[in-house]
Amino acid sequence: MHARTSAKAQQARIEALQAEINELQKTLGENENAEQIVSRHIKLLHKYNEAKDATQILIGKLATYRQTTIRQIHNDYGLTDED
């Protein structure tokens, strides 16, 4: 009897997972490729990080030019630690 209950529980789990997959697929889009979306997202994150790095270099140069700290430049321009 225990094996039967286990099989029923496994089947219920499989059905729940399939329902979750179906819901996620609807959210994602029926004909969308998840790997392509992840790949594009990673490329966009790389571009963002490159832009952020370049901005931090410029802020550092501006701080040097103004003979102040990077933190002060951030304060002057209303930038937070998350920026």
JOQUIKA-V133525 format. One record per residue. SS is DSSP state (H for helix, E for strand, C for the rest). OMEGA is omega in whole degrees, 0 to 359 (none if undefined). Layout:
BEGIN
ss->{SS & SS}
omega->{OMEGA & OMEGA}
END
This chain:
BEGIN
ss->{C & H & H & H & H & H & H & H & H & H & H & H & H & H & H & H & H & H & H & H & H & H & H & H & H & H & H & H & C & C & C & C & C & H & H & H & H & H & H & H & H & H & H & H & H & H & H & H & H & H & H & H & H & H & H & H & H & H & H & H & H & H & H & H & H & H & C & C & C & H & H & H & H & H & H & H & C & C & C & C & C & C & C}
omega->{180 & 179 & 179 & 178 & 179 & 179 & 178 & 179 & 178 & 180 & 178 & 179 & 178 & 180 & 178 & 178 & 179 & 177 & 178 & 177 & 180 & 179 & 178 & 179 & 177 & 179 & 181 & 185 & 186 & 186 & 181 & 178 & 183 & 180 & 179 & 179 & 179 & 180 & 179 & 180 & 179 & 178 & 178 & 177 & 177 & 179 & 178 & 181 & 177 & 178 & 179 & 178 & 179 & 179 & 180 & 176 & 179 & 178 & 177 & 178 & 178 & 179 & 178 & 181 & 182 & 182 & 178 & 181 & 176 & 178 & 180 & 176 & 177 & 179 & 181 & 183 & 177 & 180 & 178 & 177 & 180 & 181 & none}
END
